[in-house]
Protein backbone atom coordinates (compact mmCIF):
# COMPACT_ATOMS: atom_id res chain seq x y z
CA UNK A 1 0.00 0.00 0.00
CA UNK A 2 2.83 2.42 0.82
CA UNK A 3 4.46 1.64 -2.53
CA UNK A 4 1.19 2.46 -4.24
CA UNK A 5 0.94 5.87 -2.55
CA UNK A 6 4.61 6.62 -3.27
CA UNK A 7 4.17 5.79 -6.92
CA UNK A 8 0.78 7.40 -7.54
CA UNK A 9 0.60 9.92 -4.70
CA UNK A 10 1.37 12.90 -6.94
CA UNK A 11 -1.23 11.83 -9.50
CA UNK A 12 -3.88 11.33 -6.82
CA UNK A 13 -3.07 14.73 -5.36
CA UNK A 14 -3.37 16.40 -8.78
CA UNK A 15 -6.74 14.72 -9.42
CA UNK A 16 -8.07 15.72 -6.01
CA UNK A 17 -6.83 19.27 -6.56
CA UNK A 18 -8.62 19.48 -9.91
CA UNK A 19 -11.83 18.07 -8.40
CA UNK A 20 -11.61 20.53 -5.49
CA UNK A 21 -10.96 23.41 -7.89
CA UNK A 22 -13.97 22.46 -10.01
CA UNK A 23 -16.18 22.18 -6.91
CA UNK A 24 -15.06 25.55 -5.54
CA UNK A 25 -15.42 27.15 -8.96
CA UNK A 26 -18.97 25.80 -9.45
CA UNK A 27 -19.97 26.73 -5.89
CA UNK A 28 -18.67 30.29 -6.25
CA UNK A 29 -20.24 30.61 -9.70
CA UNK A 30 -23.63 29.47 -8.33
CA UNK A 31 -23.44 31.88 -5.40
CA UNK A 32 -22.34 34.82 -7.56
CA UNK A 33 -24.90 34.00 -10.26
CA UNK A 34 -27.77 34.20 -7.78
CA UNK A 35 -26.63 37.69 -6.79
CA UNK A 36 -25.51 39.05 -10.18
CA UNK A 37 -27.74 37.41 -12.79
CA UNK A 38 -27.94 40.53 -15.01
CA UNK A 39 -24.14 40.66 -15.24
CA UNK A 40 -23.90 37.06 -16.48
CA UNK A 41 -26.78 37.61 -18.89
CA UNK A 42 -24.99 40.73 -20.14
CA UNK A 43 -21.78 38.76 -20.73
CA UNK A 44 -23.69 36.13 -22.68
CA UNK A 45 -25.46 38.74 -24.81
CA UNK A 46 -22.15 40.52 -25.36
CA UNK A 47 -20.56 37.31 -26.64
CA UNK A 48 -23.46 36.91 -29.07
CA UNK A 49 -23.49 40.44 -30.47
CA UNK A 50 -19.80 41.35 -30.46
CA UNK A 51 -18.66 39.29 -33.50
CA UNK A 52 -21.29 40.90 -35.75
CA UNK A 53 -20.66 44.34 -34.21
CA UNK A 54 -16.95 43.98 -34.94
CA UNK A 55 -17.74 42.95 -38.51
CA UNK A 56 -19.92 46.03 -39.03
CA UNK A 57 -17.38 48.29 -37.36
CA UNK A 58 -14.23 47.00 -39.05
CA UNK A 59 -15.40 45.73 -42.43
CA UNK A 60 -18.35 47.99 -43.26
CA UNK A 61 -16.97 51.06 -41.43
CA UNK A 62 -19.98 51.51 -39.15
CA UNK A 63 -19.43 53.63 -36.08
CA UNK A 64 -19.16 51.54 -32.93
CA UNK A 65 -22.43 52.87 -31.53
CA UNK A 66 -24.29 52.12 -34.76
CA UNK A 67 -22.70 48.68 -35.12
CA UNK A 68 -23.59 47.72 -31.55
CA UNK A 69 -27.13 49.09 -31.91
CA UNK A 70 -27.77 47.16 -35.13
CA UNK A 71 -26.34 43.96 -33.64
CA UNK A 72 -28.41 44.34 -30.47
CA UNK A 73 -31.67 44.99 -32.36
CA UNK A 74 -31.04 42.02 -34.64
CA UNK A 75 -30.28 39.73 -31.70
CA UNK A 76 -33.38 40.87 -29.78
CA UNK A 77 -35.61 40.26 -32.81
CA UNK A 78 -34.14 36.80 -33.42
CA UNK A 79 -34.39 35.79 -29.75
CA UNK A 80 -37.93 37.14 -29.48
CA UNK A 81 -39.02 35.14 -32.54
CA UNK A 82 -37.32 31.96 -31.25
CA UNK A 83 -38.76 32.31 -27.74
CA UNK A 84 -42.31 32.96 -28.99
CA UNK A 85 -42.24 30.04 -31.44
CA UNK A 86 -40.68 27.65 -28.92
CA UNK A 87 -43.07 28.72 -26.15
CA UNK A 88 -46.11 28.12 -28.38
CA UNK A 89 -44.81 24.75 -29.56
CA UNK A 90 -43.65 23.52 -26.16
CA UNK A 91 -46.79 24.59 -24.29
CA UNK A 92 -49.10 23.00 -26.87
CA UNK A 93 -46.99 19.83 -26.98
CA UNK A 94 -46.82 19.57 -23.20
CA UNK A 95 -50.58 19.99 -22.89
CA UNK A 96 -51.17 17.35 -25.57
CA UNK A 97 -48.79 14.91 -23.92
CA UNK A 98 -50.24 15.52 -20.44
CA UNK A 99 -53.78 14.97 -21.71
CA UNK A 100 -52.78 11.79 -23.58
CA UNK A 101 -50.74 10.35 -20.72
CA UNK A 102 -53.68 8.53 -19.07
CA UNK A 103 -54.38 6.82 -22.42
CA UNK A 104 -50.75 5.68 -22.64
CA UNK A 105 -50.93 4.24 -19.12
CA UNK A 106 -54.26 2.52 -19.86
CA UNK A 107 -52.62 0.97 -22.91
CA UNK A 108 -49.81 -0.41 -20.74
CA UNK A 109 -52.33 -1.88 -18.32
CA UNK A 110 -54.26 -3.56 -21.15
CA UNK A 111 -51.05 -4.94 -22.62
CA UNK A 112 -50.07 -6.36 -19.25
CA UNK A 113 -53.48 -8.02 -18.90
CA UNK A 114 -53.21 -9.52 -22.38
CA UNK A 115 -49.72 -10.75 -21.56
CA UNK A 116 -50.96 -12.39 -18.37
CA UNK A 117 -53.84 -14.09 -20.20
CA UNK A 118 -51.52 -15.23 -22.99
CA UNK A 119 -49.22 -16.97 -20.57
CA UNK A 120 -51.95 -18.06 -18.18
CA UNK A 121 -50.90 -21.69 -18.44
CA UNK A 122 -47.44 -20.85 -17.22
CA UNK A 123 -48.87 -18.58 -14.54
CA UNK A 124 -51.19 -21.31 -13.25
CA UNK A 125 -48.30 -22.55 -11.18
CA UNK A 126 -48.04 -19.14 -9.57
CA UNK A 127 -50.30 -18.06 -6.78
CA UNK A 128 -53.40 -16.22 -8.14
CA UNK A 129 -53.01 -13.72 -5.35
CA UNK A 130 -49.58 -12.79 -6.70
CA UNK A 131 -50.97 -12.03 -10.17
CA UNK A 132 -53.81 -10.01 -8.64
CA UNK A 133 -51.37 -8.06 -6.48
CA UNK A 134 -49.18 -7.32 -9.51
CA UNK A 135 -52.19 -5.94 -11.38
CA UNK A 136 -53.20 -3.81 -8.41
CA UNK A 137 -49.66 -2.49 -8.01
CA UNK A 138 -49.48 -1.68 -11.72
CA UNK A 139 -52.76 0.24 -11.58
CA UNK A 140 -51.64 2.11 -8.45
CA UNK A 141 -48.21 2.94 -9.88
CA UNK A 142 -49.74 4.05 -13.18
CA UNK A 143 -52.12 6.37 -11.37
CA UNK A 144 -49.34 7.85 -9.28
CA UNK A 145 -47.11 8.34 -12.32
CA UNK A 146 -49.95 9.96 -14.25
CA UNK A 147 -50.70 12.38 -11.43
CA UNK A 148 -47.03 13.26 -10.92
CA UNK A 149 -46.27 13.80 -14.61
CA UNK A 150 -49.41 15.83 -15.19
CA UNK A 151 -48.66 18.09 -12.23
CA UNK A 152 -45.04 18.40 -13.40
CA UNK A 153 -46.01 19.34 -16.94
CA UNK A 154 -48.66 21.84 -15.88
CA UNK A 155 -46.23 23.43 -13.42
CA UNK A 156 -43.81 23.84 -16.33
CA UNK A 157 -46.58 25.44 -18.37
CA UNK A 158 -47.42 27.79 -15.50
CA UNK A 159 -43.76 28.74 -15.16
CA UNK A 160 -43.86 30.13 -18.70
CA UNK A 161 -46.53 32.59 -17.59
CA UNK A 162 -44.54 33.87 -14.59
CA UNK A 163 -41.30 35.09 -16.11
CA UNK A 164 -41.45 38.72 -15.02
CA UNK A 165 -38.27 38.32 -12.97
CA UNK A 166 -36.34 36.96 -15.93
CA UNK A 167 -37.75 39.70 -18.18
CA UNK A 168 -36.27 42.35 -15.85
CA UNK A 169 -32.97 40.43 -15.72
CA UNK A 170 -32.79 40.17 -19.52
CA UNK A 171 -33.62 43.86 -20.01
CA UNK A 172 -30.87 44.84 -17.57
CA UNK A 173 -28.54 42.38 -19.29
CA UNK A 174 -29.25 43.96 -22.69
CA UNK A 175 -28.49 47.45 -21.34
CA UNK A 176 -25.26 46.30 -19.67
CA UNK A 177 -24.19 44.36 -22.76
CA UNK A 178 -24.75 47.43 -24.94
CA UNK A 179 -22.47 49.63 -22.85
CA UNK A 180 -19.95 46.79 -22.43
CA UNK A 181 -19.70 46.45 -26.20
CA UNK A 182 -19.09 50.18 -26.54
CA UNK A 183 -16.37 50.30 -23.86
CA UNK A 184 -14.81 46.85 -24.22
CA UNK A 185 -11.49 48.14 -25.58
CA UNK A 186 -11.10 50.48 -22.60
CA UNK A 187 -11.88 47.66 -20.12
CA UNK A 188 -9.40 45.34 -21.86
CA UNK A 189 -6.65 47.96 -21.55
CA UNK A 190 -7.44 48.49 -17.85
CA UNK A 191 -7.45 44.75 -17.20
CA UNK A 192 -4.13 44.17 -18.95
CA UNK A 193 -2.52 47.10 -17.17
CA UNK A 194 -3.78 46.71 -13.59
CA UNK A 195 -4.44 42.99 -13.11
CA UNK A 196 -1.75 41.48 -10.81
CA UNK A 197 0.42 38.74 -12.30
CA UNK A 198 -0.83 36.28 -9.66
CA UNK A 199 -4.40 36.64 -10.88
CA UNK A 200 -3.29 36.36 -14.50
CA UNK A 201 -1.46 33.10 -13.71
CA UNK A 202 -4.43 31.78 -11.75
CA UNK A 203 -6.81 32.63 -14.58
CA UNK A 204 -4.48 31.00 -17.12
CA UNK A 205 -4.38 27.83 -14.97
CA UNK A 206 -8.16 27.74 -14.57
CA UNK A 207 -8.70 28.42 -18.26
CA UNK A 208 -6.36 25.64 -19.37
CA UNK A 209 -7.16 22.97 -16.77
CA UNK A 210 -10.74 23.66 -15.65
CA UNK A 211 -12.72 25.96 -17.91
CA UNK A 212 -11.46 24.33 -21.10
CA UNK A 213 -12.31 20.85 -19.81
CA UNK A 214 -15.78 21.87 -18.62
CA UNK A 215 -16.47 23.61 -21.93
CA UNK A 216 -15.42 20.57 -23.96
CA UNK A 217 -17.55 18.29 -21.75
CA UNK A 218 -20.61 20.52 -22.10
CA UNK A 219 -20.16 20.71 -25.87
CA UNK A 220 -19.90 16.93 -26.13
CA UNK A 221 -22.94 16.46 -23.88
CA UNK A 222 -25.00 18.95 -25.88
CA UNK A 223 -24.06 17.16 -29.11
CA UNK A 224 -25.16 13.81 -27.68
CA UNK A 225 -28.41 15.33 -26.37
CA UNK A 226 -29.06 16.93 -29.76
CA UNK A 227 -28.49 13.63 -31.57
CA UNK A 228 -30.87 11.84 -29.18
CA UNK A 229 -33.47 14.62 -29.59
CA UNK A 230 -33.32 14.51 -33.40
CA UNK A 231 -33.43 10.70 -33.65
CA UNK A 232 -36.33 10.36 -31.21
CA UNK A 233 -38.23 13.23 -32.86
CA UNK A 234 -37.82 11.73 -36.34
CA UNK A 235 -38.93 8.31 -35.12
CA UNK A 236 -41.98 9.68 -33.33
CA UNK A 237 -42.97 11.83 -36.31
CA UNK A 238 -42.72 8.81 -38.61
CA UNK A 239 -45.11 6.78 -36.45
CA UNK A 240 -47.28 9.89 -35.87
CA UNK A 241 -47.19 10.09 -32.09
CA UNK A 242 -48.95 13.05 -30.50
CA UNK A 243 -46.66 15.33 -28.50
CA UNK A 244 -43.59 14.14 -30.40
CA UNK A 245 -41.66 17.33 -29.74
CA UNK A 246 -42.20 17.14 -25.97
CA UNK A 247 -41.29 13.47 -25.74
CA UNK A 248 -38.15 14.04 -27.83
CA UNK A 249 -37.19 17.04 -25.71
CA UNK A 250 -37.45 15.13 -22.44
CA UNK A 251 -35.67 12.18 -24.03
CA UNK A 252 -32.78 14.52 -24.79
CA UNK A 253 -32.76 15.73 -21.18
CA UNK A 254 -32.80 12.13 -19.91
CA UNK A 255 -29.64 11.56 -21.91
CA UNK A 256 -27.87 13.44 -19.10
CA UNK A 257 -28.53 10.60 -16.67
CA UNK A 258 -25.48 8.39 -16.30
CA UNK A 259 -25.94 4.64 -16.97
CA UNK A 260 -29.75 4.97 -17.29
CA UNK A 261 -30.02 7.47 -20.13
CA UNK A 262 -33.17 7.41 -22.23
PAVO-258472 format. One record per residue (C-alpha): x, y, z; residue number from 0. Coordinates in steps of 0.05 Angstrom, whole numbers. Example, Ala and Ser with C-alpha at 12.3 -4.5 7.8 and 13.67 -1.06 7.14 Angstrom:
BEGIN
REC        x        y        z   seq
REC      246      -90      156     0
REC      273      -21      143     1
//
This chain:
BEGIN
REC        x        y        z   seq
REC        0        0        0     0
REC       57       48       16     1
REC       89       33      -51     2
REC       24       49      -85     3
REC       19      117      -51     4
REC       92      132      -65     5
REC       83      116     -138     6
REC       16      148     -151     7
REC       12      198      -94     8
REC       27      258     -139     9
REC      -25      237     -190    10
REC      -78      227     -136    11
REC      -61      295     -107    12
REC      -67      328     -176    13
REC     -135      294     -188    14
REC     -161      314     -120    15
REC     -137      385     -131    16
REC     -172      390     -198    17
REC     -237      361     -168    18
REC     -232      411     -110    19
REC     -219      468     -158    20
REC     -279      449     -200    21
REC     -324      444     -138    22
REC     -301      511     -111    23
REC     -308      543     -179    24
REC     -379      516     -189    25
REC     -399      535     -118    26
REC     -373      606     -125    27
REC     -405      612     -194    28
REC     -473      589     -167    29
REC     -469      638     -108    30
REC     -447      696     -151    31
REC     -498      680     -205    32
REC     -555      684     -156    33
REC     -533      754     -136    34
REC     -510      781     -204    35
REC     -555      748     -256    36
REC     -559      811     -300    37
REC     -483      813     -305    38
REC     -478      741     -330    39
REC     -536      752     -378    40
REC     -500      815     -403    41
REC     -436      775     -415    42
REC     -474      723     -454    43
REC     -509      775     -496    44
REC     -443      810     -507    45
REC     -411      746     -533    46
REC     -469      738     -581    47
REC     -470      809     -609    48
REC     -396      827     -609    49
REC     -373      786     -670    50
REC     -426      818     -715    51
REC     -413      887     -684    52
REC     -339      880     -699    53
REC     -355      859     -770    54
REC     -398      921     -781    55
REC     -348      966     -747    56
REC     -285      940     -781    57
REC     -308      915     -849    58
REC     -367      960     -865    59
REC     -339     1021     -829    60
REC     -400     1030     -783    61
REC     -389     1073     -722    62
REC     -383     1031     -659    63
REC     -449     1057     -631    64
REC     -486     1042     -695    65
REC     -454      974     -702    66
REC     -472      954     -631    67
REC     -543      982     -638    68
REC     -555      943     -703    69
REC     -527      879     -673    70
REC     -568      887     -609    71
REC     -633      900     -647    72
REC     -621      840     -693    73
REC     -606      795     -634    74
REC     -668      817     -596    75
REC     -712      805     -656    76
REC     -683      736     -668    77
REC     -688      716     -595    78
REC     -759      743     -590    79
REC     -780      703     -651    80
REC     -746      639     -625    81
REC     -775      646     -555    82
REC     -846      659     -580    83
REC     -845      601     -629    84
REC     -814      553     -578    85
REC     -861      574     -523    86
REC     -922      562     -568    87
REC     -896      495     -591    88
REC     -873      470     -523    89
REC     -936      492     -486    90
REC     -982      460     -537    91
REC     -940      397     -540    92
REC     -936      391     -464    93
REC    -1012      400     -458    94
REC    -1023      347     -511    95
REC     -976      298     -478    96
REC    -1005      310     -409    97
REC    -1076      299     -434    98
REC    -1056      236     -472    99
REC    -1015      207     -414   100
REC    -1074      171     -381   101
REC    -1088      136     -448   102
REC    -1015      114     -453   103
REC    -1019       85     -382   104
REC    -1085       50     -397   105
REC    -1052       19     -458   106
REC     -996       -8     -415   107
REC    -1047      -38     -366   108
REC    -1085      -71     -423   109
REC    -1021      -99     -452   110
REC    -1001     -127     -385   111
REC    -1070     -160     -378   112
REC    -1064     -190     -448   113
REC     -994     -215     -431   114
REC    -1019     -248     -367   115
REC    -1077     -282     -404   116
REC    -1030     -305     -460   117
REC     -984     -339     -411   118
REC    -1039     -361     -364   119
REC    -1018     -434     -369   120
REC     -949     -417     -344   121
REC     -977     -372     -291   122
REC    -1024     -426     -265   123
REC     -966     -451     -224   124
REC     -961     -383     -191   125
REC    -1006     -361     -136   126
REC    -1068     -324     -163   127
REC    -1060     -274     -107   128
REC     -992     -256     -134   129
REC    -1019     -241     -203   130
REC    -1076     -200     -173   131
REC    -1027     -161     -130   132
REC     -984     -146     -190   133
REC    -1044     -119     -228   134
REC    -1064      -76     -168   135
REC     -993      -50     -160   136
REC     -990      -34     -234   137
REC    -1055        5     -232   138
REC    -1033       42     -169   139
REC     -964       59     -198   140
REC     -995       81     -264   141
REC    -1042      127     -227   142
REC     -987      157     -186   143
REC     -942      167     -246   144
REC     -999      199     -285   145
REC    -1014      248     -229   146
REC     -941      265     -218   147
REC     -925      276     -292   148
REC     -988      317     -304   149
REC     -973      362     -245   150
REC     -901      368     -268   151
REC     -920      387     -339   152
REC     -973      437     -318   153
REC     -925      469     -268   154
REC     -876      477     -327   155
REC     -932      509     -367   156
REC     -948      556     -310   157
REC     -875      575     -303   158
REC     -877      603     -374   159
REC     -931      652     -352   160
REC     -891      677     -292   161
REC     -826      702     -322   162
REC     -829      774     -300   163
REC     -765      766     -259   164
REC     -727      739     -319   165
REC     -755      794     -364   166
REC     -725      847     -317   167
REC     -659      809     -314   168
REC     -656      803     -390   169
REC     -672      877     -400   170
REC     -617      897     -351   171
REC     -571      848     -386   172
REC     -585      879     -454   173
REC     -570      949     -427   174
REC     -505      926     -393   175
REC     -484      887     -455   176
REC     -495      949     -499   177
REC     -449      993     -457   178
REC     -399      936     -449   179
REC     -394      929     -524   180
REC     -382     1004     -531   181
REC     -327     1006     -477   182
REC     -296      937     -484   183
REC     -230      963     -512   184
REC     -222     1010     -452   185
REC     -238      953     -402   186
REC     -188      907     -437   187
REC     -133      959     -431   188
REC     -149      970     -357   189
REC     -149      895     -344   190
REC      -83      883     -379   191
REC      -50      942     -343   192
REC      -76      934     -272   193
REC      -89      860     -262   194
REC      -35      830     -216   195
REC        8      775     -246   196
REC      -17      726     -193   197
REC      -88      733     -218   198
REC      -66      727     -290   199
REC      -29      662     -274   200
REC      -89      636     -235   201
REC     -136      653     -292   202
REC      -90      620     -342   203
REC      -88      557     -299   204
REC     -163      555     -291   205
REC     -174      568     -365   206
REC     -127      513     -387   207
REC     -143      459     -335   208
REC     -215      473     -313   209
REC     -254      519     -358   210
REC     -229      487     -422   211
REC     -246      417     -396   212
REC     -316      437     -372   213
REC     -329      472     -439   214
REC     -308      411     -479   215
REC     -351      366     -435   216
REC     -412      410     -442   217
REC     -403      414     -517   218
REC     -398      339     -523   219
REC     -459      329     -478   220
REC     -500      379     -518   221
REC     -481      343     -582   222
REC     -503      276     -554   223
REC     -568      307     -527   224
REC     -581      339     -595   225
REC     -570      273     -631   226
REC     -617      237     -584   227
REC     -669      292     -592   228
REC     -666      290     -668   229
REC     -669      214     -673   230
REC     -727      207     -624   231
REC     -765      265     -657   232
REC     -756      235     -727   233
REC     -779      166     -702   234
REC     -840      194     -667   235
REC     -859      237     -726   236
REC     -854      176     -772   237
REC     -902      136     -729   238
REC     -946      198     -717   239
REC     -944      202     -642   240
REC     -979      261     -610   241
REC     -933      307     -570   242
REC     -872      283     -608   243
REC     -833      347     -595   244
REC     -844      343     -519   245
REC     -826      269     -515   246
REC     -763      281     -557   247
REC     -744      341     -514   248
REC     -749      303     -449   249
REC     -713      244     -481   250
REC     -656      290     -496   251
REC     -655      315     -424   252
REC     -656      243     -398   253
REC     -593      231     -438   254
REC     -557      269     -382   255
REC     -571      212     -333   256
REC     -510      168     -326   257
REC     -519       93     -339   258
REC     -595       99     -346   259
REC     -600      149     -403   260
REC     -663      148     -445   261
//
